Every structure is written in structure tokens, then in C-alpha cells.
Amino acid sequence: MNPPVRMCVRCCLITSDPVLVSEVHQSSGPGFNVYACPECAPHFPSVPDVFELLSPEGER
């Protein structure tokens, strides 16, 4: 199996160790994931957990 290879959204370098930094949702058609290299990933906020977003305020 080939390792995942993605382009970093911040520095545009190709990385074989991509980190998911964003999920783009679209109203028509499939969305897509946005990746960064390990060096640039800390510059992005963490991707929220969908279960945390759906939980009532009192349960956090």
C-alpha cells in the first residue's frame, strides 16, 4: 500500500506525513479535507469533534 501523499495548504510542499487541519463541506457534491505538513499544522486551530459540537452546553 502506498503512503498518503498530500500538499500542505500553508507552505505548498508535498508531505508523506499529512495532518488533517480542516474539513470543507459543500451543499452540492462531496466536500474535501485540507491537509498540512507536520511543521505547519500547529498554525491551524484543531478540527472540532462533531460529537462535542452536538452535545448540550451543560455536558462539556
ROPAGU-756570 format. One record per residue: residue in three letters; x, y, z of N, C-alpha, C, O, CB in turn. Coordinates in Angstrom, 3 decimals, decimal comma. Atoms other than C-alpha are relative to their C-alpha. Glycine has a CB too. Example, Ala and Ser with C-alpha at 12.3 -4.5 7.8 and 13.67 -1.06 7.14 Angstrom:
REM residues 2
{type = ala npx = 0,890 npy = -1,190 npz = 0,000 capx = 12,300 capy = -4,500 capz = 7,800 cpx = 0,900 cpy = 1,200 cpz = 0,000 opx = 1,936 opy = 1,181 opz = 0,665 cbpx = -0,992 cbpy = 0,027 cbpz = 1,246}
{type = ser npx = -0,820 npy = -1,190 npz = -0,060 capx = 13,670 capy = -1,060 capz = 7,140 cpx = -0,770 cpy = 1,090 cpz = 0,730 opx = -0,261 opy = 2,198 opz = 0,899 cbpx = 0,414 cbpy = 0,462 cbpz = -1,415}
This chain:
REM residues 60
{type = met npx = 0,835 npy = -1,183 npz = 0,000 capx = 0,000 capy = 0,000 capz = 0,000 cpx = 0,881 cpy = 1,250 cpz = 0,000 opx = 1,873 opy = 1,316 opz = 0,726 cbpx = -0,951 cbpy = -0,004 cbpz = 1,215}
{type = asn npx = -0,760 npy = -1,243 npz = 0,086 capx = 1,281 capy = 3,464 capz = -0,890 cpx = -0,306 cpy = 0,901 cpz = 1,190 opx = -1,451 opy = 0,953 opz = 1,640 cbpx = -0,310 cbpy = 0,731 cbpz = -1,314}
{type = pro npx = 0,259 npy = -0,939 npz = -1,097 capx = 1,720 capy = 6,019 capz = 1,918 cpx = -0,798 cpy = 1,200 cpz = -0,514 opx = -0,706 opy = 1,538 opz = -1,695 cbpx = 1,334 cbpy = 0,472 cbpz = 0,645}
{type = pro npx = 0,751 npy = -1,170 npz = 0,446 capx = -0,611 capy = 9,038 capz = 1,828 cpx = 0,953 cpy = 1,145 cpz = -0,357 opx = 1,894 opy = 1,424 opz = 0,386 cbpx = -0,994 cbpy = 0,450 cbpz = 1,091}
{type = val npx = -0,815 npy = -1,139 npz = 0,440 capx = 0,923 capy = 11,963 capz = -0,068 cpx = -0,954 cpy = 1,157 cpz = -0,270 opx = -1,863 opy = 1,037 opz = -1,091 cbpx = 0,861 cbpy = -0,352 cbpz = -1,287}
{type = arg npx = 0,870 npy = -1,169 npz = 0,149 capx = -0,699 capy = 15,394 capz = 0,193 cpx = 0,858 cpy = 1,265 cpz = -0,072 opx = 2,023 opy = 1,267 opz = 0,326 cbpx = -1,018 cbpy = 0,090 cbpz = 1,180}
{type = met npx = -0,668 npy = -1,295 npz = 0,030 capx = 0,229 capy = 19,021 capz = -0,421 cpx = -0,434 cpy = 0,811 cpz = 1,216 opx = -1,619 opy = 0,858 opz = 1,548 cbpx = -0,319 cbpy = 0,762 cbpz = -1,317}
{type = cys npx = 0,281 npy = -0,851 npz = -1,155 capx = 0,462 capy = 21,312 capz = 2,602 cpx = -0,704 cpy = 1,270 cpz = -0,479 opx = -0,243 opy = 1,936 opz = -1,406 cbpx = 1,313 cbpy = 0,349 cbpz = 0,774}
{type = val npx = 0,778 npy = -1,175 npz = 0,384 capx = -2,133 capy = 24,079 capz = 2,379 cpx = 0,734 cpy = 1,309 cpz = 0,346 opx = 0,441 opy = 2,349 opz = -0,243 cbpx = -1,369 cbpy = -0,033 cbpz = 0,691}
{type = arg npx = -0,687 npy = -1,229 npz = -0,432 capx = 0,224 capy = 26,575 capz = 4,090 cpx = 1,288 cpy = 0,257 cpz = -0,786 opx = 1,486 opy = 1,353 opz = -1,310 cbpx = 0,322 cbpy = -0,081 cbpz = 1,488}
{type = cys npx = -1,295 npy = -0,222 npz = 0,651 capx = 3,689 capy = 26,040 capz = 2,571 cpx = 0,083 cpy = -0,613 cpz = -1,396 opx = 1,075 opy = -0,415 opz = -2,097 cbpx = 1,104 cbpy = -0,564 cbpz = 0,858}
{type = cys npx = 0,111 npy = 0,604 npz = 1,337 capx = 2,633 capy = 24,081 capz = -0,574 cpx = 1,023 cpy = -1,099 cpz = -0,273 opx = 1,205 opy = -1,488 opz = -1,427 cbpx = 0,142 cbpy = 1,065 cbpz = -1,042}
{type = leu npx = -0,927 npy = 1,112 npz = 0,188 capx = 5,255 capy = 21,362 capz = -0,002 cpx = -0,771 cpy = -1,316 cpz = 0,034 opx = -1,800 opy = -1,425 opz = 0,701 cbpx = 1,109 cbpy = 0,014 cbpz = 1,086}
{type = ile npx = 0,590 npy = 1,330 npz = -0,004 capx = 4,392 capy = 17,728 capz = -0,680 cpx = 0,507 cpy = -0,745 cpz = 1,231 opx = 1,709 opy = -0,764 opz = 1,495 cbpx = 0,343 cbpy = -0,777 cbpz = -1,311}
{type = thr npx = -0,386 npy = 0,729 npz = -1,196 capx = 4,371 capy = 15,641 capz = 2,501 cpx = -0,573 cpy = -1,413 cpz = -0,025 opx = -1,691 opy = -1,641 opz = -0,488 cbpx = -0,467 cbpy = 0,743 cbpz = 1,255}
{type = ser npx = 0,486 npy = 1,371 npz = -0,122 capx = 4,099 capy = 11,922 capz = 3,103 cpx = -0,522 cpy = -0,257 cpz = 1,420 opx = -0,873 opy = -1,386 opz = 1,763 cbpx = 1,122 cbpy = -1,006 cbpz = -0,354}
{type = asp npx = 0,517 npy = 0,095 npz = -1,366 capx = 3,012 capy = 12,627 capz = 6,712 cpx = -1,035 cpy = 1,110 cpz = 0,217 opx = -0,849 opy = 1,962 opz = 1,086 cbpx = 1,163 cbpy = 0,105 cbpz = 1,050}
{type = pro npx = 0,972 npy = -1,085 npz = -0,073 capx = -0,101 capy = 14,822 capz = 6,211 cpx = -0,791 cpy = 0,001 cpz = 1,307 opx = -1,038 opy = -1,046 opz = 1,904 cbpx = -0,951 cbpy = -0,091 cbpz = -1,165}
{type = val npx = 0,818 npy = -0,186 npz = -1,194 capx = -2,103 capy = 16,219 capz = 9,143 cpx = -1,292 cpy = 0,682 cpz = -0,446 opx = -1,249 opy = 1,717 opz = -1,112 cbpx = 0,757 cbpy = 0,849 cbpz = 1,105}
{type = leu npx = 1,291 npy = -0,585 npz = 0,343 capx = -5,820 capy = 16,919 capz = 8,713 cpx = -0,191 cpy = 1,288 cpz = 0,802 opx = -0,146 opy = 1,261 opz = 2,032 cbpx = -1,161 cbpy = -1,007 cbpz = 0,276}
{type = val npx = 0,168 npy = -1,278 npz = -0,697 capx = -6,393 capy = 20,620 capz = 9,523 cpx = -1,370 cpy = 0,622 cpz = -0,230 opx = -1,739 opy = 1,560 opz = 0,477 cbpx = 1,070 cbpy = 0,968 cbpz = -0,438}
{type = ser npx = 1,316 npy = -0,563 npz = 0,261 capx = -9,846 capy = 21,310 capz = 8,060 cpx = -0,826 cpy = -0,955 cpz = -0,850 opx = -0,289 opy = -1,749 opz = -1,622 cbpx = 0,123 cbpy = 1,363 cbpz = -0,692}
{type = glu npx = 0,935 npy = 0,733 npz = 0,845 capx = -12,918 capy = 19,715 capz = 6,523 cpx = -0,909 cpy = 1,024 cpz = -0,657 opx = -1,540 opy = 1,823 opz = 0,034 cbpx = -0,824 cbpy = -1,060 cbpz = 0,821}
{type = val npx = 0,833 npy = -0,950 npz = 0,739 capx = -14,736 capy = 21,677 capz = 3,817 cpx = -1,268 cpy = -0,729 cpz = -0,427 opx = -1,206 opy = -1,733 opz = -1,137 cbpx = 0,763 cbpy = 0,594 cbpz = -1,245}
{type = his npx = 1,289 npy = 0,585 npz = 0,348 capx = -18,435 capy = 20,869 capz = 3,475 cpx = -0,654 cpy = 0,844 cpz = -1,080 opx = -0,561 opy = 2,071 opz = -1,062 cbpx = -0,917 cbpy = -0,110 cbpz = 1,243}
{type = gln npx = 0,649 npy = -0,705 npz = 1,096 capx = -20,400 capy = 21,756 capz = 0,361 cpx = -1,462 cpy = -0,403 cpz = -0,071 opx = -1,817 opy = -1,526 opz = 0,288 cbpx = 0,708 cbpy = -0,288 cbpz = -1,337}
{type = ser npx = 1,421 npy = 0,310 npz = 0,096 capx = -24,128 capy = 21,946 capz = -0,264 cpx = -0,320 cpy = -0,848 cpz = -1,221 opx = -1,328 opy = -1,554 opz = -1,231 cbpx = -0,808 cbpy = 1,276 cbpz = -0,039}
{type = ser npx = 0,235 npy = 0,841 npz = 1,181 capx = -23,859 capy = 20,312 capz = -3,677 cpx = 1,270 cpy = -0,778 cpz = -0,311 opx = 2,281 opy = -0,198 opz = -0,707 cbpx = -0,436 cbpy = 0,860 cbpz = -1,232}
{type = gly npx = -1,164 npy = 0,834 npz = 0,267 capx = -21,480 capy = 17,411 capz = -4,077 cpx = 0,795 cpy = -0,272 cpz = 1,254 opx = 0,515 opy = 0,284 opz = 2,316 cbpx = 0,882 cbpy = 0,647 cbpz = -1,031}
{type = pro npx = -0,793 npy = 0,371 npz = -1,173 capx = -18,903 capy = 15,911 capz = -1,777 cpx = 0,935 cpy = 1,118 cpz = 0,441 opx = 1,388 opy = 1,920 opz = -0,376 cbpx = 0,804 cbpy = -1,251 cbpz = -0,292}
{type = gly npx = -0,967 npy = -0,955 npz = -0,534 capx = -16,723 capy = 18,029 capz = 0,471 cpx = 1,401 cpy = -0,566 cpz = -0,163 opx = 1,607 opy = -1,540 opz = -0,887 cbpx = -0,294 cbpy = 0,320 cbpz = 1,489}
{type = phe npx = -1,369 npy = 0,484 npz = 0,091 capx = -12,995 capy = 17,592 capz = 0,892 cpx = 0,762 cpy = 0,357 cpz = 1,268 opx = 0,358 opy = 1,241 opz = 2,024 cbpx = 0,705 cbpy = 0,584 cbpz = -1,237}
{type = asn npx = -0,866 npy = -0,239 npz = -1,148 capx = -10,279 capy = 17,500 capz = 3,525 cpx = 1,169 cpy = 0,878 cpz = -0,401 opx = 1,619 opy = 0,841 opz = -1,547 cbpx = 0,504 cbpy = -1,323 cbpz = 0,590}
{type = val npx = -1,151 npy = -0,878 npz = 0,228 capx = -7,467 capy = 20,046 capz = 3,841 cpx = 1,118 cpy = -0,475 cpz = 0,928 opx = 0,899 opy = -0,703 opz = 2,118 cbpx = -0,361 cbpy = 1,527 cbpz = 0,261}
{type = tyr npx = -1,128 npy = 0,555 npz = -0,743 capx = -4,026 capy = 18,870 capz = 4,950 cpx = 1,147 cpy = 1,006 cpz = 0,095 opx = 1,278 opy = 1,917 opz = -0,724 cbpx = 0,487 cbpy = -1,292 cbpz = -0,662}
{type = ala npx = -1,223 npy = -0,787 npz = -0,178 capx = -0,834 capy = 20,465 capz = 6,251 cpx = 1,127 cpy = -0,960 cpz = 0,349 opx = 0,882 opy = -2,096 opz = 0,755 cbpx = -0,175 cbpy = 1,098 cbpz = 1,112}
{type = cys npx = -1,151 npy = 0,802 npz = -0,419 capx = 2,663 capy = 19,158 capz = 6,862 cpx = 0,117 cpy = 0,112 cpz = 1,525 opx = -0,447 opy = 1,035 opz = 2,113 cbpx = 1,330 cbpy = 0,477 cbpz = -0,717}
{type = pro npx = -0,128 npy = -0,043 npz = -1,460 capx = 3,620 capy = 18,405 capz = 10,489 cpx = 0,580 cpy = 1,317 cpz = 0,537 opx = 0,263 opy = 1,715 opz = 1,658 cbpx = 0,867 cbpy = -1,141 cbpz = 0,455}
{type = glu npx = -0,595 npy = -1,264 npz = -0,452 capx = 5,632 capy = 21,656 capz = 10,697 cpx = -1,012 cpy = 1,147 cpz = -0,030 opx = -0,949 opy = 2,041 opz = 0,814 cbpx = 1,210 cbpy = 0,353 cbpz = -0,869}
{type = cys npx = 0,979 npy = -1,084 npz = 0,139 capx = 2,717 capy = 23,876 capz = 9,575 cpx = -1,295 cpy = -0,261 cpz = 0,773 opx = -2,030 opy = 0,680 opz = 1,072 cbpx = -0,324 cbpy = 0,210 cbpz = -1,463}
{type = ala npx = 1,270 npy = 0,353 npz = -0,654 capx = -0,135 capy = 22,007 capz = 11,326 cpx = -0,268 cpy = 0,772 cpz = 1,295 opx = -1,420 opy = 1,127 opz = 1,542 cbpx = -0,016 cbpy = -1,475 cbpz = 0,297}
{type = pro npx = 0,285 npy = -0,751 npz = -1,236 capx = 0,318 capy = 23,807 capz = 14,697 cpx = -0,520 cpy = 1,422 cpz = -0,244 opx = -1,035 opy = 2,043 opz = 0,686 cbpx = 1,251 cbpy = 0,074 cbpz = 0,842}
{type = his npx = 0,473 npy = -1,348 npz = 0,314 capx = -0,557 capy = 27,102 capz = 12,933 cpx = -1,504 cpy = 0,044 cpz = -0,260 opx = -2,066 opy = 1,121 opz = -0,461 cbpx = 0,742 cbpy = 0,540 cbpz = -1,207}
{type = phe npx = 1,434 npy = 0,079 npz = 0,257 capx = -4,152 capy = 25,904 capz = 12,417 cpx = -0,726 cpy = -0,400 cpz = 1,278 opx = -0,179 opy = -1,141 opz = 2,095 cbpx = -0,303 cbpy = -1,006 cbpz = -1,138}
{type = pro npx = 0,776 npy = 0,471 npz = -1,156 capx = -6,894 capy = 25,520 capz = 15,034 cpx = -0,349 cpy = -1,468 cpz = -0,183 opx = -0,407 opy = -1,959 opz = -1,310 cbpx = -1,291 cbpy = 0,844 cbpz = 0,188}
{type = ser npx = 0,325 npy = 1,423 npz = 0,093 capx = -7,798 capy = 21,932 capz = 15,857 cpx = -1,378 cpy = -0,190 cpz = -0,627 opx = -2,258 opy = 0,659 opz = -0,486 cbpx = 0,051 cbpy = -0,662 cbpz = 1,394}
{type = val npx = 1,277 npy = 0,327 npz = 0,626 capx = -10,626 capy = 20,299 capz = 13,915 cpx = -0,964 cpy = -0,381 cpz = 1,116 opx = -0,643 opy = -1,253 opz = 1,924 cbpx = 0,146 cbpy = -1,161 cbpz = -1,061}
{type = pro npx = 0,926 npy = 0,318 npz = -1,089 capx = -13,698 capy = 20,234 capz = 16,188 cpx = -0,556 cpy = -1,417 cpz = -0,116 opx = -0,733 opy = -1,938 opz = -1,217 cbpx = -1,146 cbpy = 0,999 cbpz = 0,020}
{type = asp npx = 0,614 npy = 1,322 npz = -0,058 capx = -15,136 capy = 16,890 capz = 17,263 cpx = -1,505 cpy = 0,181 cpz = -0,187 opx = -2,132 opy = 0,941 opz = 0,551 cbpx = 0,327 cbpy = -0,732 cbpz = 1,358}
{type = val npx = 1,420 npy = -0,173 npz = 0,303 capx = -18,638 capy = 16,558 capz = 15,800 cpx = -0,871 cpy = -0,339 cpz = 1,205 opx = -1,907 opy = 0,298 opz = 1,400 cbpx = -0,397 cbpy = -0,868 cbpz = -1,192}
{type = phe npx = 0,792 npy = 0,353 npz = -1,173 capx = -19,921 capy = 14,898 capz = 18,979 cpx = 0,057 cpy = 1,094 cpz = 1,055 opx = -0,904 opy = 1,295 opz = 1,798 cbpx = 0,484 cbpy = -1,319 cbpz = 0,590}
{type = glu npx = -0,113 npy = -1,112 npz = -0,944 capx = -18,637 capy = 17,804 capz = 21,044 cpx = -0,876 cpy = 1,166 cpz = -0,448 opx = -1,464 opy = 1,855 opz = 0,386 cbpx = 1,470 cbpy = 0,453 cbpz = 0,135}
{type = leu npx = 0,835 npy = -1,079 npz = 0,531 capx = -20,438 capy = 20,271 capz = 18,776 cpx = -1,483 cpy = -0,262 cpz = 0,227 opx = -2,255 opy = 0,675 opz = 0,430 cbpx = 0,266 cbpy = 0,185 cbpz = -1,484}
{type = leu npx = 1,407 npy = 0,357 npz = -0,135 capx = -23,730 capy = 18,384 capz = 19,105 cpx = -0,443 cpy = -0,158 cpz = 1,445 opx = -1,646 opy = -0,218 opz = 1,702 cbpx = -0,272 cbpy = -1,268 cbpz = -0,742}
{type = ser npx = 0,390 npy = 0,203 npz = -1,387 capx = -23,653 capy = 17,954 capz = 22,880 cpx = -0,557 cpy = 1,299 cpz = 0,598 opx = -0,120 opy = 2,393 opz = 0,239 cbpx = 1,201 cbpy = -0,503 cbpz = 0,827}
{type = pro npx = 0,532 npy = -1,195 npz = -0,676 capx = -25,711 capy = 20,314 capz = 25,070 cpx = 1,113 cpy = 0,714 cpz = 0,784 opx = 2,092 opy = 0,089 opz = 1,190 cbpx = -1,168 cbpy = -0,389 cbpz = 0,956}
{type = glu npx = -1,029 npy = -0,806 npz = -0,672 capx = -23,727 capy = 23,119 capz = 26,728 cpx = 0,355 cpy = -0,552 cpz = 1,377 opx = 1,515 opy = -0,471 opz = 1,781 cbpx = -0,471 cbpy = 1,442 cbpz = 0,135}
{type = gly npx = -0,248 npy = 0,482 npz = -1,355 capx = -24,078 capy = 21,533 capz = 30,185 cpx = 0,856 cpy = -1,248 cpz = 0,063 opx = 1,363 opy = -1,579 opz = 1,135 cbpx = -1,289 cbpy = -0,266 cbpz = 0,676}
{type = glu npx = -0,744 npy = 1,268 npz = -0,016 capx = -22,297 capy = 18,314 capz = 29,163 cpx = 1,466 cpy = 0,179 cpz = -0,388 opx = 2,196 opy = -0,812 opz = -0,398 cbpx = -0,656 cbpy = -0,999 cbpz = -0,942}
{type = arg npx = -1,392 npy = -0,189 npz = 0,415 capx = -18,980 capy = 19,849 capz = 28,051 cpx = 0,946 cpy = -0,022 cpz = 1,129 opx = 2,151 opy = 0,125 opz = 0,927 cbpx = 0,161 cbpy = 1,262 cbpz = -0,725}
